[in-house]
Amino acid sequence: MATVLLHRGVRIVNLEGDEDFAEHCRVDDIAIRHEGDAWALYFIGEDGAEGYDQPYPVYDRALWTAKAAAEFAAE
C-alpha cells in the first residue's frame, strides 16, 4: 500500500514493487519503490518516471536522498 510523506512541500511516495507510478504519484513527486532486495528512487515528471541507475540497499538511504532532493526542489 502506497504511503505519502510530505517534506518541504514535496510529496515522497513510498511504493511496493507492484504499485504503479501513474496510480499513486503526481508530477513533481519523488517515489521510492521497493524492488527486489533494494529501494529505487524515481522523480516523477510530465513524461513519466526517471530514476537513478543504482537502487539503494536500505530504505533509510533512499529516504535520505529523497529528502535531500526535496530540500533542493523547495529552494
N, C-alpha and C positions, 0 to 999 in steps of 0.2 A: 504494500500500500504506500503510495507516494505521500511524503510529508514535506511541508514547506517551512523554511526558516527565513526570516527577514533580517538582513544585515545591511545597515546603512542605506535602507530603502531598496535594496536589491534582493529579489527572491532567489534563494538557493533551494532547489527542489531535489529531494532525495528519492531516487527511483530504484526499484528492484530490477533485475536483469530483463524481465519480460515486459516491463512497462514502457509504453511508447511516449516519446517526447511530445508529439502533437497532442496527445490526450491530456497531458498534465502540465506542460510548460507554455510560457508566453515568450514573445520576443523580448530580449534583454535579460532573461532568466539565466542563471547558471545551474546546470544539472550535474548531480553526482549519481552515477549509476553503478550498482553492484554487478560486476560482470565476472563470472567465474570466481577466482580467489583474489580479485583485485577490485579497485574502485576507480572508475574512469570519470574524467571531468570534461564537461561539454559547455560550450557557450551557445545560446540559442539566438539565432538571428532571423531575418526575413527569409533567408534561403534554407533554413533548417538548422541542424546542429553541427558544430565544428568542435572537435576535441583535440586534446594533446595526443602525441604519438604513443606515449607510455602511460599505462594506468599506475595508480599508487597502490602499494602493497597493503596499506592500512587506511581505514576510513578517516582517522584524525588528520592525516597528512593531506588527503583530498579536501577535507573540510577547511583546513588552514589555508590552503591555496585558493579555494573558492572565496573565503572571507577576504583574503588579500586582494583578489581581483575585484570584489565588491567595493572595497575601500578605494581602489583606483578609479573605478567607474563612478563613484559618488563625488569625486572631486570636480 
